[in-house]
Amino acid sequence: MLRGILPPLVTPFHPDGALDLASFEANLESYAAEDLAGYVVLGSNGEAASLEEDEKLALLRAARRRAGSRLVIAGTGLESTRSTIAFTRRAADTGADAALVLTPSSFKSQMTVEALRRHYDAVAEASSIPVLLYSFPAVTGLPFPLALAAAVAGHPRIVGMKESSGDVGLFGRIVASVPASFAVACGSAPAFYPSLCIGAAAGILAVANCAPRPAAALYRAFAASATHGVAGLKAAVDLAGRRGGSVRSPLVPLVPAVRDELRRLLDAAESAVRS
């Protein structure tokens, strides 16, 4: 379920601090024309920690109304397992497709792999929607324990995670430790391209709030090259003005229609970056 580019939506406020729901909805209208897989609401960039519960629910309902068939992922992580379960259920009732659960961090020294495993398992058991782990050490101060992803990946409702440390090495170790069905999304724009190279399924990128087109173009161009293997990569190199050359048998060269599609994707990527 987790593929492509999803902006972690900002939450607009009026100068007096009141929620500006109209501006939030206007932003969603503008994103409708972009090649986005969905939206993350109530993430760290959405200032979820500063929102009251009725504001959170209003934002989720607005996102669901405007998202159409796109994913709506709700940030539901709170400091206790009990409160996280309760809010995850409320988010599901608004129509959220999945819950993004930030690691609890108030008692950092006690957040062992086992404590976090029990937390996520309990949330997933009580949830009617899929659950995604969320690690963001810059906010929580809690480094992600590598063993945690593998420990929870077998749960049928824990389907992936967002990893936002920017540590590409850690990202690769997480991807290597989980089954292919467990989708790992990159949450750091500078680390996005290398993360794609080592198995990132998606980008949940703050920069996609203001530059959705280049982010989506990068994802599409990478996916097209990866889909068509060495032949696709060499064709893309040719199309970029360098010398990819032919493949050697038993590899098969690209058919003209695929080469044309790669050309379109690369042109779109370059155009998006220039704009």
C-alpha positions as CSV (number, residue, x, y, z in Angstrom):
1,M,0.0,0.0,0.0
2,L,2.9,2.4,0.6
3,R,4.5,3.5,-2.7
4,G,5.4,6.8,-4.3
5,I,5.5,10.3,-2.8
6,L,3.4,11.4,0.2
7,P,3.9,14.9,1.7
8,P,3.6,15.1,5.5
9,L,1.1,18.0,5.3
10,V,1.8,21.2,7.2
11,T,-1.0,22.5,9.4
12,P,-1.8,26.2,8.7
13,F,-2.7,28.5,11.6
14,H,-4.0,32.0,11.8
15,P,-1.8,34.6,13.4
16,D,-3.7,34.2,16.7
17,G,-2.8,30.4,16.7
18,A,-6.3,29.2,15.6
19,L,-6.5,26.4,13.2
20,D,-6.8,27.6,9.6
21,L,-8.8,24.7,8.2
22,A,-9.8,26.5,5.0
23,S,-6.1,26.9,4.1
24,F,-5.4,23.3,4.8
25,E,-8.2,22.3,2.4
26,A,-7.0,24.8,-0.2
27,N,-3.6,23.1,-0.1
28,L,-5.2,19.8,-0.6
29,E,-7.0,21.1,-3.7
30,S,-3.7,22.3,-5.1
31,Y,-2.1,18.9,-4.6
32,A,-4.9,17.2,-6.5
33,A,-3.1,18.0,-9.8
34,E,0.2,16.5,-8.6
35,D,1.4,12.9,-8.9
36,L,1.2,12.0,-5.3
37,A,0.3,8.7,-3.7
38,G,-1.4,10.2,-0.7
39,Y,-1.0,12.4,2.3
40,V,0.3,12.1,5.9
41,V,-1.7,14.1,8.3
42,L,-0.7,14.9,11.9
43,G,3.0,14.1,11.4
44,S,5.9,16.0,12.9
45,N,5.9,18.7,10.2
46,G,2.1,19.0,10.8
47,E,2.9,20.1,14.4
48,A,0.8,17.2,15.7
49,A,2.2,17.7,19.2
50,S,0.6,21.2,19.3
51,L,-2.8,20.2,18.2
52,E,-5.9,19.4,20.3
53,E,-7.8,16.2,19.6
54,D,-10.8,18.0,18.0
55,E,-8.4,19.8,15.7
56,K,-6.7,16.6,14.8
57,L,-10.0,15.0,13.9
58,A,-11.1,18.0,11.9
59,L,-7.9,17.8,9.8
60,L,-8.3,14.1,9.2
61,R,-11.9,14.5,8.1
62,A,-10.9,17.3,5.7
63,A,-8.1,15.2,4.3
64,R,-10.4,12.3,3.7
65,R,-13.0,14.5,1.9
66,R,-10.4,15.9,-0.4
67,A,-8.1,12.9,-0.9
68,G,-10.4,10.9,-3.2
69,S,-8.7,7.5,-3.8
70,R,-5.4,8.6,-2.4
71,L,-4.1,7.3,0.9
72,V,-4.6,9.2,4.1
73,I,-2.2,8.2,6.7
74,A,-2.8,9.6,10.2
75,G,-0.1,10.3,12.8
76,T,-1.6,8.6,15.9
77,G,1.4,8.0,18.1
78,L,1.1,9.3,21.7
79,E,3.1,8.6,24.8
80,S,1.1,5.8,26.3
81,T,-0.1,2.6,24.6
82,R,-3.6,3.2,25.9
83,S,-3.9,6.7,24.4
84,T,-2.3,5.6,21.1
85,I,-4.9,2.8,20.8
86,A,-7.8,5.2,21.5
87,F,-6.7,7.8,19.0
88,T,-5.9,5.3,16.3
89,R,-9.4,4.1,16.6
90,R,-10.7,7.6,16.2
91,A,-8.5,8.2,13.2
92,A,-9.9,5.0,11.6
93,D,-13.4,6.3,12.2
94,T,-12.6,9.4,10.1
95,G,-11.6,7.2,7.2
96,A,-7.8,7.2,7.6
97,D,-6.3,4.3,5.7
98,A,-3.4,3.7,8.0
99,A,-1.8,4.9,11.3
100,L,1.7,6.2,11.5
101,V,2.8,5.6,15.1
102,L,5.8,7.6,16.4
103,T,8.0,5.8,18.9
104,P,7.1,6.9,22.5
105,S,10.1,8.8,24.0
106,S,9.3,10.3,27.4
107,F,11.1,7.4,29.1
108,K,13.9,7.0,26.6
109,S,16.1,4.7,28.8
110,Q,13.3,2.2,29.2
111,M,12.3,2.1,25.5
112,T,13.9,-1.2,24.8
113,V,13.2,-3.4,21.8
114,E,10.9,-5.5,24.0
115,A,9.0,-2.5,25.4
116,L,8.5,-1.0,21.9
117,R,7.5,-4.4,20.4
118,R,4.8,-4.8,23.1
119,H,3.6,-1.2,22.4
120,Y,3.3,-1.7,18.6
121,D,1.8,-5.2,18.9
122,A,-0.9,-3.9,21.3
123,V,-1.7,-0.9,19.0
124,A,-1.9,-3.2,16.0
125,E,-4.0,-5.8,17.7
126,A,-6.6,-3.1,18.7
127,S,-6.5,-1.3,15.3
128,S,-8.8,-1.8,12.4
129,I,-6.4,-0.2,10.0
130,P,-2.8,-1.0,9.1
131,V,0.0,0.4,11.3
132,L,3.3,1.9,10.3
133,L,6.2,2.4,12.7
134,Y,7.7,5.9,12.7
135,S,11.2,6.7,13.8
136,F,12.4,10.4,13.9
137,P,15.3,10.7,16.3
138,A,15.7,14.4,15.7
139,V,12.3,14.9,17.4
140,T,12.2,12.0,19.9
141,G,15.9,11.8,20.8
142,L,15.4,8.0,20.6
143,P,17.6,6.2,18.1
144,F,15.7,3.5,16.3
145,P,16.7,0.0,17.5
146,L,17.4,-2.1,14.5
147,A,16.0,-5.3,15.9
148,L,12.5,-3.7,16.3
149,A,11.5,-3.7,12.7
150,A,12.2,-7.4,12.3
151,A,10.5,-8.1,15.7
152,V,7.2,-6.6,14.6
153,A,7.3,-7.3,10.8
154,G,5.4,-10.5,11.2
155,H,2.3,-8.9,12.6
156,P,-0.4,-8.9,9.9
157,R,-1.4,-5.3,10.6
158,I,2.1,-3.8,10.9
159,V,2.9,-3.2,7.3
160,G,5.9,-0.9,7.2
161,M,7.6,2.1,8.7
162,K,8.8,5.7,8.0
163,E,12.5,6.1,8.8
164,S,13.5,9.8,9.1
165,S,17.0,9.7,10.6
166,G,18.7,10.4,7.3
167,D,21.2,7.5,8.1
168,V,21.3,5.6,4.8
169,G,23.3,2.8,6.4
170,L,20.7,2.2,9.0
171,F,18.0,2.4,6.4
172,G,19.7,-0.3,4.4
173,R,20.1,-2.5,7.5
174,I,16.4,-2.1,8.2
175,V,15.4,-3.0,4.7
176,A,17.7,-6.1,4.8
177,S,16.1,-7.3,8.1
178,V,12.5,-7.3,7.1
179,P,10.4,-9.2,4.4
180,A,9.8,-7.6,1.1
181,S,6.1,-7.1,2.1
182,F,7.2,-4.7,4.9
183,A,7.4,-1.3,3.2
184,V,10.1,1.1,4.4
185,A,9.6,4.8,3.5
186,C,12.3,7.4,3.6
187,G,11.5,10.5,5.5
188,S,14.6,12.5,4.7
189,A,14.9,14.3,1.4
190,P,18.8,14.3,1.3
191,A,18.7,10.6,1.9
192,F,15.9,9.8,-0.5
193,Y,17.8,8.9,-3.7
194,P,20.3,6.6,-2.0
195,S,17.4,5.1,0.0
196,L,15.6,4.3,-3.2
197,C,18.7,2.5,-4.4
198,I,18.7,0.2,-1.4
199,G,15.0,-0.6,-1.3
200,A,12.9,2.4,-0.2
201,A,9.3,1.9,-1.1
202,A,8.2,5.5,-0.8
203,G,9.2,9.0,0.2
204,I,7.3,10.8,3.0
205,L,9.1,14.0,2.4
206,A,8.6,17.5,3.9
207,V,9.9,19.1,0.7
208,A,7.0,17.6,-1.2
209,N,4.8,20.2,0.5
210,C,6.4,22.9,-1.5
211,A,8.0,20.9,-4.4
212,P,5.8,17.9,-5.1
213,R,6.6,17.8,-8.8
214,P,10.4,17.3,-8.6
215,A,10.0,14.7,-5.8
216,A,7.4,12.7,-7.8
217,A,9.5,13.0,-11.0
218,L,12.5,11.6,-9.2
219,Y,10.5,8.7,-7.9
220,R,9.0,7.9,-11.3
221,A,12.3,8.1,-13.1
222,F,13.9,5.8,-10.6
223,A,11.0,3.3,-10.6
224,A,11.1,3.2,-14.4
225,S,14.8,2.5,-14.6
226,A,14.6,-0.1,-11.8
227,T,11.6,-1.8,-13.4
228,H,13.5,-2.4,-16.7
229,G,16.8,-3.5,-15.2
230,V,20.2,-2.9,-16.8
231,A,18.6,-2.4,-20.2
232,G,16.4,0.4,-18.8
233,L,19.3,2.0,-16.9
234,K,21.5,2.0,-20.1
235,A,18.7,3.4,-22.1
236,A,18.2,6.2,-19.5
237,V,21.9,6.9,-19.6
238,D,21.7,7.2,-23.4
239,L,18.7,9.5,-23.2
240,A,20.5,11.7,-20.7
241,G,23.2,12.4,-23.3
242,R,25.8,9.9,-22.1
243,R,26.8,6.5,-23.5
244,G,24.9,3.6,-22.0
245,G,25.4,1.3,-25.0
246,S,23.7,-2.0,-25.8
247,V,23.2,-4.8,-23.4
248,R,25.0,-8.1,-23.9
249,S,23.0,-11.3,-24.5
250,P,21.2,-13.0,-22.8
251,L,19.9,-9.6,-21.7
252,V,17.3,-8.2,-24.0
253,P,17.3,-4.6,-25.3
254,L,14.3,-2.3,-24.6
255,V,11.4,-2.2,-27.1
256,P,10.9,1.3,-28.6
257,A,7.7,1.9,-26.5
258,V,9.5,1.5,-23.3
259,R,12.4,3.7,-24.4
260,D,9.8,6.4,-25.3
261,E,8.3,6.1,-21.8
262,L,11.7,6.5,-20.3
263,R,12.3,9.6,-22.4
264,R,9.0,11.1,-21.2
265,L,9.9,10.4,-17.6
266,L,13.3,11.9,-17.8
267,D,12.0,14.9,-19.6
268,A,9.4,15.4,-16.9
269,A,12.1,15.1,-14.2
270,E,14.3,17.7,-15.8
271,S,11.4,20.0,-16.4
272,A,10.3,19.7,-12.8
273,V,13.7,20.4,-11.5
274,R,14.1,23.5,-13.8
275,S,10.7,24.9,-12.6
